[in-house]
Amino acid sequence: MRLTPVIALLLTLLFQGCTTYVSLHKPDRIAVPQINPNLDSIRNAILTGASKQGWTVLDETESTIIVTNKPYRHTRYPIIAIDYSLYSIDFNYSSSYNLRYTYITEGKQLVRRDYNRIVNGLAQSIRYQIEEMRRNETRL
């Protein structure tokens, strides 16, 4: 009889770990080092970091780059707006295909689990390129 609550607890934990939808994660803003920044070098760092992760540019304005990660057979992919300035780089959800984005459910923005993993990879790659830009500036 005592095994029943333990089994119920284990099943509850198992099903919670198998959720398809998670809260929409917005990567942290990336601070641009203030050594000698210019918008062209920041733009190039963003484009390099994005392309190394397989992202392509859909649209570009003076301070925003919209990128997508359209995989083979177009199964699931996000579209992200990257806003940048001389001081920071910010990531914003723009759209997605087959990631079942729900704007608000019980006060949360929900999306398939794949979205957060893909977008975090993009942010890490761009962060690495910004750090490389800073290292190159300090060497000169």
Secondary structure as the mmCIF struct_conf table of DSSP 4:
data_model
#
loop_
_struct_conf.conf_type_id
_struct_conf.id
_struct_conf.beg_label_comp_id
_struct_conf.beg_label_asym_id
_struct_conf.beg_label_seq_id
_struct_conf.end_label_comp_id
_struct_conf.end_label_asym_id
_struct_conf.end_label_seq_id
TURN_TY1_P TURN_TY1_P1 ARG A 2 ARG A 2
HELX_RH_AL_P HELX_RH_AL_P1 LEU A 3 GLY A 17
TURN_TY1_P TURN_TY1_P2 CYS A 18 CYS A 18
BEND BEND1 THR A 20 THR A 20
STRN STRN1 TYR A 21 SER A 23
HELX_LH_PP_P HELX_LH_PP_P1 LEU A 24 HIS A 25
HELX_LH_PP_P HELX_LH_PP_P2 PRO A 27 ARG A 29
STRN STRN2 ILE A 30 ALA A 31
HELX_LH_PP_P HELX_LH_PP_P3 VAL A 32 PRO A 33
BEND BEND2 ILE A 35 ASN A 36
HELX_RH_AL_P HELX_RH_AL_P2 LEU A 39 LYS A 52
TURN_TY1_P TURN_TY1_P3 GLN A 53 GLY A 54
STRN STRN3 THR A 56 GLU A 60
BEND BEND3 GLU A 62 SER A 63
STRN STRN4 THR A 64 THR A 68
HELX_RH_3T_P HELX_RH_3T_P1 TYR A 72 HIS A 74
BEND BEND4 ARG A 76 ARG A 76
STRN STRN5 TYR A 77 TYR A 84
BEND BEND5 LEU A 86 TYR A 87
STRN STRN6 SER A 88 TYR A 97
BEND BEND6 ASN A 98 LEU A 99
STRN STRN7 THR A 102 THR A 105
TURN_TY1_P TURN_TY1_P4 GLU A 106 GLY A 107
STRN STRN8 LYS A 108 ARG A 112
HELX_RH_AL_P HELX_RH_AL_P3 ARG A 113 ARG A 139
#
